[in-house]
C-alpha cells in the first residue's frame, strides 16, 4: 500500500511540475507576442517595466481599472453611478488638493 502511495505522490509531483512549466511557457509566449504587436504598431512600451509598476501599485491599478470598467460599462447612466461618482470624485479632489499643497510647501521649504 505504501508503494502505491509513493507512486501516486510521484505522479502528482510530475503533473504539478509539468503544469507549472507549461503555464510559465504560455505566459512567456503571450508576453512576447504582445510585445511584438506593440512594437509593430509603433507603441514603445516595456511590458516587463509596466508589469512591475502594476505590481508595485496594485491598489491604484485596481482602482483605475474598476473606475474605467464602471464608466465604460455604463455605470454613469444610473442614479447610483452618479452618486458614487460624486462621492469618490470629492474624495479624489480633496486628496489631489492636499498632495498639491504638500508639494508647494516642500518646494518653498527647500528654496528657503
Protein Blocks (a to p, Z undefined) as FASTA:
>chain_A
ZZmmmmmmmmmmmmmmmmmmmmmmmmmmmmmmmmmmmmmnopacdfklmmmmmmmmmmlm
mmmmmmmmmmmnopmmpmklmmmmmmmmmmmmmmmmmmmmmmmmmmmmmmZZ
